[in-house]
Amino acid sequence: LAILAIFGLMAGPGFAQGPSCDQDYTVQAGDWLSKIGEKYFGTILAYPAIVDATNAMAQNDDSYGKIVNPDEIEVGQKLCVPSSEQAEAYLPPAIEEGKQLVEFWTTDNEEERVKVYEAVAAKYMEMHPNVEVKIIPIEEGGISQRIAIATAANRLPDIVRMGVERAAAFSADGILDEDAATAVIDTVGKDDFREGPLKMVVDPSTGKYAAVPYDGWIQAIWYRQDAFDKLGLAAPTSWDTIKAACEAIPGNDNFLYGITLGTDPGQNYGQQVFEQFAMSNNAWPFDEAGNVTMNTPEMIEALRFYASLQDCATPGPQYWRGAREAYEYGQSAMLFYSTYIMDDLVDGSGLEGGGKVELATPDLAQKTGFAPMMSGPNGSASYGQLVTLGIMKGADPAAQDVVKFFLTEGYQDVLGLAPFGKVPVLKSAVDGWKSSSEYFANYSPETLEQIANGYDTMQRWLFRPDYNATERAVIGDIEGRLLIPQVLSQIALEGSMTPEEGAAFLQEQVEQLLADRQ
């Protein structure tokens, strides 16, 4: 039974600190989400709170049915109804008459990080009392769906912190204000931006900047150097050495698994990990002529090799949190992770329910190796991410000034949240960044130099220079629709697809995505 939802609200903050249900609700005949929202919260505008809470619960509890399309819920489907306090965060914020409202969505959604964004916003508002800056945390994995809801409701936010792949897709959709982004870059000082990040945000179809570069990270295999040395294993810098270590480590020094892979079909982590394998085998989504190439022998080989590693990997659907914790608890000897992890290897990472991981290995950071480059049968590749601040079409004029403030007066405050995972894009900010954390002392000068220069070697499908705006947008769509994670799960975990079938499915899906954008 298809049930219509009234699109009356922009995307809400999500449940970054873990979902909770005030009560459950079973969908009845004649229900629709906005009606359920009105029943429990007194307004139809609160229904996205039910969507987010239900989807968050569905990640760990199969009794909740994930809501893929708010227009479609089924009779008998179990929904999670959050508390009124949680739902209130989804309602349009009250604003004093005469004030300008700037709504800023951030995928930096952990509680302590949100507080820093709010503190920077408070500084800005103190200097500009006529502007109200509202920080709204959102889940990275659900950003495409949330933007779609907001677009349908004509309630786009003013600023969105997002990965560059989303900026490419949203620019192609015509919902980013490229003139505003270009104006901010010119005002801050184009010459102060590092060349790599600026190239990454250029819209090939217009020559303008689709979004404003903000920070970024480089991905690596983090591995137990002490265990590798003890077993005489080479650093995991190639398909062969990764496979050899993965098979040799389980059962030694209390390790249960060699590695943790991205296999959760609902998380982008699998895409981030697999893409480096693909590039190291010269597997790309398009060829030079613009043809879709998701079913090439190189792509099939990358899918097969990735799935083969699951034999010595942490079981079950996994994403970045499970990978990080398996490494910290001494269960796994390798993980793919961004440079965000470097402080966690000293103090232990934050747990989803509160508190921190108690590291199983003393001096874990000093015993950890860093391998950012991967060699495969047909090439080598690194992987990284550029984070941008997108100014949406129709944004309040004050949004440009807010973005500038977050890149200048408030920049070091935000970078200081996780200095290793937030490499500055401004040359003038590098010295301050290098002195922003005591954790730098736990890593070698060589590792620090690799991180600081990460933008010079960073690769992504999205960054291939001969891809046009449409092709880049399709790559953003591939990520937004979680196509790669779904296929990886079906090949590596469920066994319901062969690598050939997975590649054929991807070929069909990406051809359709390309047709939809042409």
C-alpha positions as CSV (number, residue, x, y, z in Angstrom):
1,L,0.0,0.0,0.0
2,A,1.5,3.3,-1.0
3,I,0.9,6.1,1.4
4,L,1.5,9.7,0.6
5,A,3.5,11.9,2.9
6,I,3.1,15.7,2.9
7,F,6.5,17.3,2.1
8,G,6.3,20.1,4.6
9,L,9.7,20.1,6.3
10,M,13.4,20.2,5.4
11,A,15.8,17.5,6.6
12,G,16.2,17.3,10.3
13,P,19.2,16.6,12.5
14,G,19.1,12.8,12.4
15,F,20.0,10.6,15.4
16,A,23.8,10.9,15.5
17,Q,24.0,10.0,19.2
18,G,22.0,6.8,18.8
19,P,18.3,6.3,18.1
20,S,15.6,6.0,20.8
21,C,11.9,5.3,20.6
22,D,9.4,6.8,22.9
23,Q,7.0,4.2,21.5
24,D,6.5,2.0,18.5
25,Y,3.7,2.3,16.0
26,T,2.3,-0.2,13.5
27,V,1.1,1.3,10.2
28,Q,-2.7,0.9,9.7
29,A,-4.7,1.1,6.5
30,G,-5.3,4.8,5.6
31,D,-2.1,6.0,7.4
32,W,0.5,8.3,5.9
33,L,3.5,9.7,7.6
34,S,2.4,13.3,8.0
35,K,-0.9,12.0,9.6
36,I,1.2,10.0,12.1
37,G,3.3,13.0,12.8
38,E,0.3,15.1,13.6
39,K,-1.1,12.4,15.8
40,Y,1.9,12.2,18.1
41,F,3.4,15.7,17.8
42,G,0.5,17.9,16.9
43,T,1.9,18.9,13.5
44,I,2.3,17.2,10.1
45,L,5.7,18.9,9.8
46,A,7.3,16.5,12.3
47,Y,7.1,13.3,10.2
48,P,10.8,13.3,9.2
49,A,11.6,12.7,12.9
50,I,9.8,9.4,12.5
51,V,11.6,8.6,9.3
52,D,15.0,9.2,10.8
53,A,14.3,7.4,14.1
54,T,12.9,4.4,12.2
55,N,15.8,4.2,9.8
56,A,18.3,4.5,12.6
57,M,16.6,1.6,14.5
58,A,16.5,-0.5,11.4
59,Q,20.3,-0.5,11.1
60,N,20.4,-2.8,14.1
61,D,16.9,-4.2,14.5
62,D,15.3,-6.0,11.6
63,S,11.8,-5.6,13.2
64,Y,11.8,-2.0,12.0
65,G,11.3,-1.6,8.2
66,K,13.6,1.0,6.7
67,I,11.8,3.9,5.0
68,V,13.4,4.4,1.7
69,N,10.7,6.7,0.3
70,P,8.6,8.7,2.7
71,D,5.7,8.4,0.1
72,E,5.7,4.6,0.6
73,I,5.0,2.9,3.9
74,E,3.3,-0.4,4.2
75,V,0.4,-1.6,6.4
76,G,1.9,-3.6,9.3
77,Q,5.3,-1.8,9.1
78,K,6.8,-1.1,12.5
79,L,7.8,2.5,13.0
80,C,9.8,4.2,15.8
81,V,8.2,7.3,17.3
82,P,10.8,9.4,19.0
83,S,10.2,11.7,22.0
84,S,8.6,15.1,21.6
85,E,11.9,16.7,22.4
86,Q,13.7,14.9,19.6
87,A,10.9,15.7,17.2
88,E,11.0,19.4,18.1
89,A,14.4,19.6,16.5
90,Y,12.8,18.9,13.1
91,L,10.4,21.9,13.2
92,P,11.2,25.2,11.5
93,P,13.1,27.3,14.1
94,A,11.4,30.3,15.5
95,I,13.0,33.6,14.5
96,E,12.6,37.1,15.8
97,E,10.9,39.5,13.5
98,G,13.5,41.5,11.6
99,K,16.3,38.9,11.9
100,Q,17.9,37.0,9.1
101,L,18.0,33.2,9.6
102,V,20.9,31.1,8.2
103,E,20.3,27.4,8.5
104,F,23.6,25.4,8.5
105,W,23.5,21.7,8.1
106,T,26.6,19.9,9.2
107,T,27.6,16.3,8.8
108,D,30.1,16.9,11.6
109,N,27.3,15.5,13.7
110,E,28.9,14.1,16.9
111,E,27.8,16.0,20.0
112,E,31.1,17.6,20.9
113,R,31.6,18.7,17.3
114,V,28.2,20.3,17.1
115,K,29.0,22.3,20.2
116,V,32.0,23.8,18.5
117,Y,30.0,24.7,15.4
118,E,27.5,26.3,17.7
119,A,30.2,28.2,19.6
120,V,31.6,29.6,16.3
121,A,28.1,30.5,15.2
122,A,27.6,32.3,18.6
123,K,30.7,34.4,18.0
124,Y,29.4,35.4,14.6
125,M,25.9,36.2,16.0
126,E,27.5,38.3,18.7
127,M,29.2,40.4,16.0
128,H,26.1,40.4,13.8
129,P,23.0,40.6,16.2
130,N,20.6,40.8,13.3
131,V,21.5,37.2,12.1
132,E,20.4,34.0,13.6
133,V,22.7,31.0,12.7
134,K,21.0,27.6,13.3
135,I,23.4,24.6,13.3
136,I,21.6,21.4,12.4
137,P,23.5,18.1,12.5
138,I,22.6,15.5,9.9
139,E,23.7,12.0,9.0
140,E,26.1,11.9,6.1
141,G,24.7,8.7,4.7
142,G,21.2,10.2,4.4
143,I,22.1,13.6,3.0
144,S,20.9,12.9,-0.5
145,Q,17.5,11.8,0.7
146,R,17.2,14.7,3.1
147,I,18.1,17.2,0.4
148,A,15.4,15.6,-1.9
149,I,12.8,16.0,0.8
150,A,13.9,19.6,1.4
151,T,13.8,20.4,-2.3
152,A,10.3,19.0,-2.7
153,A,9.2,21.1,0.3
154,N,10.9,24.2,-1.1
155,R,12.7,24.4,2.2
156,L,16.4,24.1,1.4
157,P,18.9,25.1,4.1
158,D,21.3,28.0,3.4
159,I,24.6,26.2,4.0
160,V,25.4,22.5,3.8
161,R,28.7,20.9,4.9
162,M,29.2,17.9,2.6
163,G,31.7,15.8,0.6
164,V,32.8,17.1,-2.8
165,E,30.9,14.2,-4.5
166,R,27.6,15.6,-3.2
167,A,28.6,19.1,-4.3
168,A,29.0,17.7,-7.9
169,A,25.6,16.1,-7.9
170,F,23.8,19.0,-6.3
171,S,25.5,21.4,-8.7
172,A,24.2,19.3,-11.7
173,D,20.8,19.4,-10.0
174,G,20.9,23.2,-10.1
175,I,20.4,23.7,-6.3
176,L,23.8,25.2,-5.5
177,D,24.6,28.9,-5.8
178,E,27.9,28.8,-7.7
179,D,28.1,32.6,-7.9
180,A,27.8,32.8,-4.1
181,A,30.6,30.1,-3.7
182,T,32.8,31.9,-6.1
183,A,32.3,35.2,-4.3
184,V,33.3,33.7,-1.0
185,I,36.5,32.2,-2.5
186,D,37.4,35.6,-4.0
187,T,36.7,37.4,-0.8
188,V,38.7,35.0,1.4
189,G,41.5,35.2,-1.2
190,K,41.8,32.7,-4.1
191,D,45.6,32.7,-3.8
192,D,45.3,31.5,-0.2
193,F,43.5,28.3,-1.2
194,R,45.6,25.3,-2.1
195,E,45.4,24.5,-5.8
196,G,44.2,20.9,-5.5
197,P,41.0,21.6,-3.5
198,L,40.1,24.5,-5.9
199,K,40.4,22.3,-8.9
200,M,38.2,19.7,-7.2
201,V,35.2,22.1,-6.8
202,V,35.2,23.5,-10.3
203,D,32.0,22.8,-12.2
204,P,33.3,21.8,-15.7
205,S,30.1,23.0,-17.4
206,T,30.3,26.6,-16.1
207,G,33.9,27.1,-15.0
208,K,32.6,28.4,-11.7
209,Y,33.2,27.0,-8.2
210,A,30.3,24.7,-7.2
211,A,31.1,25.0,-3.5
212,V,33.7,26.3,-1.1
213,P,36.6,23.9,-0.1
214,Y,36.8,23.6,3.7
215,D,38.9,20.7,4.9
216,G,39.7,17.1,4.1
217,W,41.4,13.9,5.0
218,I,43.5,11.1,3.4
219,Q,42.6,7.4,3.8
220,A,45.1,4.8,4.7
221,I,45.4,1.2,5.9
222,W,46.3,1.5,9.6
223,Y,48.0,-1.6,10.7
224,R,49.8,-3.1,13.7
225,Q,53.4,-2.5,12.8
226,D,54.6,-4.5,15.8
227,A,52.6,-7.6,14.8
228,F,53.7,-7.3,11.2
229,D,57.3,-7.1,12.2
230,K,57.0,-10.0,14.6
231,L,55.5,-12.2,11.8
232,G,57.9,-10.9,9.1
233,L,55.1,-9.4,7.1
234,A,55.6,-6.6,4.5
235,A,53.6,-3.4,4.9
236,P,50.1,-3.7,3.4
237,T,50.7,-1.5,0.4
238,S,49.7,-3.9,-2.4
239,W,47.0,-6.5,-3.1
240,D,49.5,-9.3,-2.5
241,T,50.8,-7.9,0.8
242,I,47.3,-7.1,2.0
243,K,46.1,-10.6,1.2
244,A,49.2,-12.2,2.8
245,A,48.8,-10.3,6.0
246,C,45.0,-10.9,6.2
247,E,45.5,-14.6,6.0
248,A,48.5,-14.8,8.3
249,I,47.4,-12.7,11.2
250,P,44.3,-14.4,12.6
251,G,45.3,-16.6,15.5
252,N,48.5,-14.7,16.3
253,D,48.8,-12.4,19.3
254,N,45.1,-12.8,20.1
255,F,44.0,-11.3,16.8
256,L,40.7,-12.8,15.6
257,Y,40.7,-11.2,12.2
258,G,43.2,-9.8,9.7
259,I,41.1,-6.8,8.6
260,T,37.7,-5.1,8.7
261,L,36.1,-4.3,5.4
262,G,33.2,-2.0,4.5
263,T,30.3,-4.4,4.0
264,D,27.3,-2.6,5.4
265,P,24.9,-1.9,2.5
266,G,23.5,1.2,4.2
267,Q,26.8,3.0,4.7
268,N,29.2,4.8,2.3
269,Y,32.2,3.3,4.0
270,G,32.2,0.4,1.6
271,Q,32.4,2.8,-1.4
272,Q,35.3,4.6,0.1
273,V,37.3,1.4,0.7
274,F,36.4,-0.3,-2.5
275,E,37.1,2.7,-4.7
276,Q,40.8,2.6,-3.8
277,F,41.0,-1.1,-4.8
278,A,39.2,-0.3,-8.1
279,M,41.5,2.6,-9.0
280,S,44.6,0.4,-8.2
281,N,43.3,-2.0,-10.9
282,N,42.5,0.8,-13.3
283,A,38.7,0.3,-12.9
284,W,36.7,3.5,-13.5
285,P,33.0,4.2,-13.9
286,F,33.5,5.8,-17.4
287,D,36.0,5.5,-20.2
288,E,37.5,8.4,-22.1
289,A,34.6,8.4,-24.6
290,G,32.0,8.7,-21.8
291,N,30.8,5.1,-21.9
292,V,29.8,3.4,-18.6
293,T,32.5,0.8,-17.7
294,M,31.2,-0.8,-14.5
295,N,31.4,-4.3,-15.9
296,T,34.9,-4.4,-17.3
297,P,37.3,-7.2,-16.4
298,E,39.2,-4.8,-14.2
299,M,36.1,-3.9,-12.2
300,I,35.0,-7.6,-11.9
301,E,38.6,-8.5,-10.7
302,A,38.4,-5.7,-8.1
303,L,35.0,-6.9,-6.8
304,R,36.3,-10.5,-6.6
305,F,39.5,-9.6,-4.7
306,Y,37.6,-7.4,-2.3
307,A,35.1,-10.2,-1.5
308,S,37.9,-12.7,-1.1
309,L,39.3,-10.7,1.8
310,Q,36.1,-11.2,3.7
311,D,37.3,-14.8,4.5
312,C,39.8,-13.3,7.0
313,A,37.8,-10.2,7.9
314,T,35.6,-9.2,10.7
315,P,32.2,-10.9,10.1
316,G,28.8,-9.3,9.6
317,P,27.8,-6.0,8.0
318,Q,30.6,-3.5,9.0
319,Y,31.2,0.2,8.5
320,W,33.7,2.7,9.9
321,R,32.6,2.4,13.6
322,G,33.0,-1.4,13.7
323,A,36.3,-1.3,11.8
324,R,37.6,1.3,14.2
325,E,36.5,-0.5,17.4
326,A,37.8,-3.9,16.2
327,Y,41.2,-2.4,15.7
328,E,41.2,-0.6,19.1
329,Y,40.0,-3.7,20.9
330,G,42.9,-5.7,19.4
331,Q,40.5,-8.0,17.4
332,S,41.7,-6.9,14.0
333,A,45.2,-5.9,12.8
334,M,44.2,-3.7,9.8
335,L,41.6,-1.2,9.0
336,F,40.8,1.4,6.3
337,Y,40.3,4.7,7.9
338,S,40.8,8.4,7.4
339,T,43.4,10.4,9.3
340,Y,40.5,11.3,11.7
341,I,41.5,8.2,13.7
342,M,44.9,9.5,14.9
343,D,43.7,10.9,18.2
344,D,41.5,7.9,18.8
345,L,44.5,5.6,18.7
346,V,45.9,7.6,21.6
347,D,42.8,8.1,23.8
348,G,40.2,5.6,22.4
349,S,37.3,6.6,20.3
350,G,33.9,7.7,21.4
351,L,31.3,4.9,21.9
352,E,27.9,5.3,20.3
353,G,26.2,5.0,23.7
354,G,28.6,7.4,25.4
355,G,32.1,7.0,26.9
356,K,35.2,5.9,25.2
357,V,36.8,2.6,24.0
358,E,39.4,1.3,26.4
359,L,42.3,0.5,24.2
360,A,43.5,-3.1,24.5
361,T,47.1,-2.3,23.5
362,P,49.2,0.2,25.3
363,D,50.9,2.9,23.1
364,L,48.7,1.8,20.2
365,A,49.5,4.9,18.1
366,Q,53.3,4.2,18.3
367,K,52.7,0.6,17.3
368,T,50.6,1.5,14.3
369,G,51.8,1.8,10.7
370,F,50.4,4.1,8.0
371,A,50.0,2.9,4.4
372,P,48.1,5.4,2.2
373,M,49.2,4.1,-1.2
374,M,47.9,0.8,-2.7
375,S,49.4,-1.0,-5.7
376,G,47.2,-3.3,-7.7
377,P,47.6,-5.4,-10.8
378,N,47.1,-2.4,-13.1
379,G,48.2,0.7,-11.2
380,S,48.4,2.3,-7.8
381,A,46.1,4.7,-5.9
382,S,45.5,6.7,-2.8
383,Y,42.1,7.9,-1.6
384,G,40.9,11.0,0.2
385,Q,38.1,13.3,0.7
386,L,37.5,17.0,0.3
387,V,34.8,18.5,2.5
388,T,33.0,21.6,1.2
389,L,30.6,24.2,2.3
390,G,27.8,24.5,-0.2
391,I,25.6,27.6,-0.4
392,M,22.2,26.6,-1.6
393,K,20.1,28.4,-4.2
394,G,17.8,30.9,-2.5
395,A,20.1,31.1,0.6
396,D,19.9,34.2,2.8
397,P,22.5,36.8,1.6
398,A,24.1,36.5,5.1
399,A,25.1,32.9,4.3
400,Q,28.1,34.0,2.3
401,D,29.4,36.0,5.2
402,V,28.8,33.1,7.6
403,V,30.8,30.7,5.3
404,K,33.6,33.3,5.2
405,F,33.6,33.5,9.0
406,F,33.9,29.8,9.3
407,L,36.9,29.9,7.0
408,T,38.6,32.7,8.8
409,E,37.9,33.7,12.4
410,G,36.3,30.3,13.3
411,Y,38.5,28.1,11.1
412,Q,41.1,27.0,13.6
413,D,38.3,26.2,16.2
414,V,36.7,23.7,13.7
415,L,40.1,22.3,12.5
416,G,41.0,21.7,16.2
417,L,38.1,19.3,16.6
418,A,40.2,16.6,14.8
419,P,43.3,18.2,13.3
420,F,44.5,15.0,11.6
421,G,41.1,14.5,9.9
422,K,40.7,18.2,9.0
423,V,43.7,19.2,6.8
424,P,43.3,22.9,6.0
425,V,42.7,24.1,2.5
426,L,44.1,27.5,3.2
427,K,47.9,28.0,3.1
428,S,47.7,30.6,5.9
429,A,46.1,28.1,8.2
430,V,48.7,25.4,8.0
431,D,51.0,26.7,10.7
432,G,48.2,27.1,13.2
433,W,46.9,23.6,12.3
434,K,50.3,22.0,13.0
435,S,50.4,23.5,16.5
436,S,46.8,22.8,17.2
437,S,47.1,19.4,18.8
438,E,49.4,17.6,21.2
439,Y,48.6,14.3,19.3
440,F,51.1,15.3,16.6
441,A,53.9,14.1,19.0
442,N,52.6,10.5,18.8
443,Y,53.5,10.1,15.1
444,S,56.6,10.2,13.0
445,P,57.6,13.2,11.0
446,E,57.2,11.1,7.8
447,T,53.6,10.3,8.6
448,L,52.8,14.0,9.4
449,E,54.4,15.1,6.1
450,Q,52.3,12.6,4.1
451,I,49.2,14.0,5.8
452,A,50.1,17.6,5.3
453,N,50.7,17.0,1.5
454,G,47.7,14.7,1.1
455,Y,45.9,16.9,-1.4
456,D,48.8,16.4,-3.8
457,T,48.3,12.7,-4.1
458,M,44.6,12.3,-3.3
459,Q,42.6,10.4,-5.9
460,R,38.9,9.7,-6.4
461,W,36.7,8.5,-9.3
462,L,35.2,12.0,-9.0
463,F,38.5,13.8,-9.5
464,R,39.5,12.3,-12.8
465,P,40.2,15.3,-14.9
466,D,38.6,14.2,-18.2
467,Y,35.2,13.6,-16.6
468,N,32.6,16.2,-17.5
469,A,30.0,17.7,-15.1
470,T,27.4,15.0,-15.9
471,E,29.8,12.2,-15.3
472,R,30.8,13.7,-12.0
473,A,27.2,14.1,-11.0
474,V,26.5,10.5,-11.8
475,I,29.4,9.4,-9.6
476,G,27.8,11.5,-6.8
477,D,24.6,9.6,-7.5
478,I,26.4,6.3,-7.3
479,E,27.5,7.3,-3.8
480,G,24.2,8.8,-2.8
481,R,22.3,5.7,-3.8
482,L,24.8,3.4,-2.1
483,L,25.1,1.2,-5.1
484,I,28.6,-0.1,-4.4
485,P,27.9,-0.9,-0.7
486,Q,24.8,-2.9,-1.7
487,V,26.7,-4.9,-4.3
488,L,29.6,-5.5,-1.9
489,S,27.2,-6.8,0.7
490,Q,25.5,-9.2,-1.7
491,I,28.8,-10.6,-3.0
492,A,30.9,-10.7,0.1
493,L,28.3,-11.4,2.8
494,E,25.1,-12.8,1.4
495,G,26.6,-14.7,-1.5
496,S,23.5,-13.7,-3.6
497,M,25.6,-12.3,-6.4
498,T,28.8,-13.3,-8.1
499,P,31.3,-10.6,-9.0
500,E,30.1,-10.8,-12.6
501,E,26.5,-10.4,-11.6
502,G,27.4,-7.5,-9.3
503,A,29.3,-5.7,-12.1
504,A,26.4,-6.3,-14.5
505,F,24.0,-4.8,-12.0
506,L,26.2,-1.8,-11.5
507,Q,26.5,-1.4,-15.3
508,E,22.7,-1.3,-15.7
509,Q,22.2,1.0,-12.7
510,V,24.9,3.5,-13.8
511,E,23.7,3.5,-17.4
512,Q,20.2,4.5,-16.1
513,L,21.7,7.2,-13.8
514,L,23.6,8.6,-16.8
515,A,20.4,8.5,-19.0
516,D,18.5,10.3,-16.3
517,R,21.0,13.2,-16.3
518,Q,21.3,13.5,-20.0
